[in-house]
Amino acid sequence: MSQVDPQEFKNGMRRLAAAVNIISACSDGQPAGLLATAVCSVCAEPPTLLVCLNRSARSYAAISDSGRFCVNLLAQEQSEMARRFLELEGADRFSACRWTTLKTGAPAIDGALVNFDCEITETVQAGTHTVFLGRVVAVRTTEAGEPLLYFDGDYAGLAAEHEAAR
């Protein structure tokens, strides 16, 4: 069977709308984090989710070595924060936001629609990425707001039709 061209695959994946998340951890007392769209629920009992992170990402080691992470689902009005996470490095990324901690000590970003505080239970190597399975040990939700989405290389919100239906 022939392989799919990697660029063709990437172009196709750009068409898959996905929620924008900041995956955060604390390393040596400093916050670390990166943007990710590859986040998925695994099961409700026990509450578990997965995140897929590129091993070449600057914050990868901090997340992997800490044994814990927080998934912060960004709200639509946090698109500038997402852009700053792309432009800045290390703890400077967190200058764009206020954060607290829940149970694990990983940064939980204030104003995110939801924070899933997780302990890493398993990892799986897959090509250039690692899949982290995280047992959710704390959840904080915000009732108001819409999710920030990534689609076709840009940030977007939910369609107006969705807003009218609410």
Buried (B, 14 or more C-beta within 10 A) or exposed (E): EEEEEEEEEEEEEEEEEBBBBBBBBBBEEEBBBBBBBBBEEBEEEEBBBBBBBBEEBEBBEBBBEBBBBBBBBBBBEBBEBBEBBEEEEBBEBBEBBEBEBBBBBBBBBEBBBBBBBBBBEEEEEEEEBBBBBBBBBBBBEEEEBBBBBBBEEEBBBBEEEEEEEE
